């Protein structure tokens, strides 16, 4: 099976670009209005349609629905972490990569999660592609974290911490948004190769980007770009972790990855944008792509900008 390596890893590194306000991400049993899940390109394309409400999980049903078990179609790398509690992080290709979901139970080497907005549909996922929901150690204001909006993780900045909750700013619809999240529902991004980490790797086609969903002593599994594809495996030694906690300044040489770039680009920083959530980067004179003909710059999430090799 031929596979396309991720040019940019789906929704967690860029916000959904509909102009609508970021929808709430309720637990499955709560009554809430949600949105249809955006595809990877839709998450980064400014032409995406406005979100549409999804049925409430708590809406009364005339007839009891038959349970639906959604199988995991990729491989099972083997040993995974121990999970407990009501929620956990998981990798699920049809949900744009990683995110936090309600955990039903652990059975053998798999974890069974409830699908978003449902108690009838469940997702069976190898434990190797999960991570516990736990508060990051010594989380402080200014840390870069992943938080789940609807079904997918997005890159955000901690603005404040109070009463075991973090006020996190993130981009949604191309505009800054913010929301409070329980601290144990944040995943810090600081350049370590672990679940959820954005990374770069060099291939014959150039620099590519992915998000770590599992590692062993020699191999890293990265979230795929297109729905329905298997995760991508690369040598662990080939990874160049992205550390968004390192502040970039004007003139810094970087590798930036984005849908508008149609992959990754070696470029330079123009400046910080969106209160530290993104960087403005230079585009080459011959650029042709979604950002528009003749444009000289574009903005890229801080979670998608890594240091250029010296």
N, C-alpha and C positions, 0 to 999 in steps of 0.2 A: 504493500500500500504506500503510494507516494504521499508525502506530507509537505505542506507549506510551513516553513519555519516562521515564527511570529515576527512580523515587521515591528509591531508594537503590541504589547500585551493588553488587550481589551480594556475594559472599563475601569479597572482600578487605578490606572495611571493617568487617565484623562477623565474629566467629568462628562456626564451625559449632556449633550449640547442643545437640548430643547430649551426654549426660553422660560418654560414653566418653573415654578419654585420646586425645590427638591422635595420629593414625596417622603412621607414618614416611612420608617422600616419597622413596623410593629412585629411583635411575636405572632406566631401563627394563630393563636387562639383569640387575639384581640380583634375588635372591629376596626377596620381601617380602609381608607381609599389608597390604592396603589397605582402603579403604572405597568404597562406592558414592558417586558424586559427588552432593552435595546440590544441590537447586535453589536459586534465589535467595531464595525465601521460607523454605525449609527451613533455609538458612544462618542465618537470624535468628530462627526460630520455636522456642520452647522445647519445642514438642510434637514436634519431629523425632524419627524413630525412631533407635534405636542403629545405628551403622555396621555393615555386614556385610562380611566378608572378600571380597576379589576374588581371582580365580585368580592364581597367581604367573606372572610373565612367563617365568620359566625352567623352568616345569613341562614335562616331556617330553611330546611329542605323538605319538600313534599315526600321524597322517598330517600331511604338510606342508600348512599352510593357504594358501589363495589370498590373495595380497596385496589389501588393500582401501585404496583411495585416497579420503579424505574431502575433498570440494571445499569451498572457501570460497564462501559464497553471497552475501556482500555485495559492495560495489564495491571497486575497487582505486584508491586515491588517487594512485598513481604512485611516485615515488622513495622509497626506504627506506634504512636504514643498511646498512653492511657487517657481515656476521656471520662469525664463525669460532669454532672450538672445539667442544666436545661439547654445550653447552647454550646456550639463549638465551631471552629473554623473548618471549612471544607473546600475541596477543589471539585468543581462540577462543570464540565465543558459547556453545557447548555445554559449556564448561568454566568457566562462571561468570565470564567476563571474561578477566583476564590471569593469567599464571603462568609458571613456568619449565619448559621441556620439553626433551627430548633432540632435538638437531638432527641430521637425517640428511644433508641437503645443501641448497645454494642453487642454484636453477635459474632463470636469467633474472631476472625481477622478483619471484620467489616464493621462499619458504623452505619446505622440507618437514621436518616434525617427526614423530617417532614418537608415536603415541597412548599414553596412560598404560597401562603394563603390557603392551605389545604390541610385537612386531617386524613384525607383518603389517599392522596398520593405520597409516596415515600421514595427516597433516593438511597440506594445501597452503595456505599463508597468504601474502598479499601482504607483501613486505618492509616496506612502509609501516607495517604493524601489528606490527612486531617491534622489539626493542631488544637490543643485545649484553649478555651477562652479564659485567660488569666490576666490580671492587671500587670502591665510592664513594671519592672522594678525602677523605682525612683523616677517616675514620669514627671516631667517638669514643663512649664510654660515654654513654648517654642519648639518642642519636639515634633518631629514629623511622624505621623501615624497613618495607618489604614483604618477606615471605618466603613461599615456596610450601609449603603443606601439602597433600599429595596432588596435586591439579591446580590449585588456586586460591591466589592470593596473600592473605595475611592481614596485618593491621597489627600491628606489634610494636615493642618497645623494646629497644635494645641494653643489656644488663646488664654485659657484660664482653667484652674482645677479647684473644685469646691464640693465638699460633701460626697466624695467618691465618684464625682462626675467630672468629665472634661468637656469644656466648651471648645468645639473643633470647627475651624473654618475650612471650607473646601469649595471647589468650583463646581457649579451645576448650571447647565445651560450657558456655559461660557461666562457666567457671572458669579462673584463671590457669594457664598451662602454660609450659614453656620447652624450648629445644633448641639445640644448637650447629649453626650453618650456616657453610659456607665464606663468607668475606667477599664473594667475587665472585658469590655467589648471594643477595645482599641488594640492595634497591633503596631508596635513601634518599628520604624524603618531607619536603621542607622549604619548600613553598610555590612552587616553580618550576613553570611550565607545561611539562611534559615527560611522556614516557611513564610511565604509572602514577600521575600526580598526581591526587588527589581535588580536584574543583572544584565550585563553585556557579555557577548561572546563573539569571537572572530570566526567567520566561516569563509569558505571559498567565494561566497557572494558578497563578502564585506561584513561590517558589524551588524549584529542582530541583537534583539532584546527579548527577554522573557521574564517570567516571575517564578521563583523557585516554589515547587510544591512538594518536593521530596529530594533527599540526598542519601547516598550511602558513602562508603569509603572512596569510591572512584567515579561515581556517576551522579549527575544532577538531572532531575525531571523538571521540565519547565512547562508552564501553562501554554496551551496552543492558542493560535490566533483565530482560527475558524471553527465554528460550531461543528460538533460531530467528529472532529479529528482526535487522534490519539495525542497524548502529551508527547513532547519532544525530549529526547535524551541526548545529553552532551557530556563530555568528560568534565568532571568536577574541576580539574586543573585549568580548564579553559575559561572559567568564569571571571569576570571583572565586576565586582559588586558596585552598585550605585549607592553612594552615601549622600542623601539629600540634606543631611545635617551640616555638611560642609558648604558654607556660603560662597557662591561664585560672584566674581566682580567683573566689571567691564573689561573686555579684552581677553578674558580667560579662554583657553582653547578647550573645547569639550566635544563629546559625542552626544548628540541630541536625537531622540527618537519620537516620532509622532505620525499620526495618520496624514497630516498635511505634508509631511516630508516623504511619505510613502516608504518609510523605513527609518534608517538611522543615517545621520549626517555628521561629518567632522566639521565643526564650525566654531564661531566665537560668540561670547556673551556680549549683549548690548547693555542689558541691565535687568534688575529685578522688577517683577510686575505683580499685580493683584495681591498686594500686601504680603509678598513672599511666597505665594502659592505657585508662581510660575516665573520663567525667565523669557525675556525677549532675545532671540538669537538671529544672527545674520543668515540670509539665504544667498546662494550663489547667483551670479548674474544670469546664468542660463536656466534658472529654476523654472520648471513647468510642473504644476500639480494643483491639488485642491485648494491651496491657499490663494490662488489667483495668479493670472499672468502679470508679470512685471513687478510683483511685490518684492520688497527687499528684506523683509523680516517677518517673523511669526513668533508666537508664544508657545512654550512647551512646559508641561508640568515639571515641578522640581523633582518628582520621582522618576523622571525620564531623561535626566541630564547627568552624564557621568564624565569623569575626567578623561581627556584624550591621552593616549599613551605617549610617553616622551621618547 
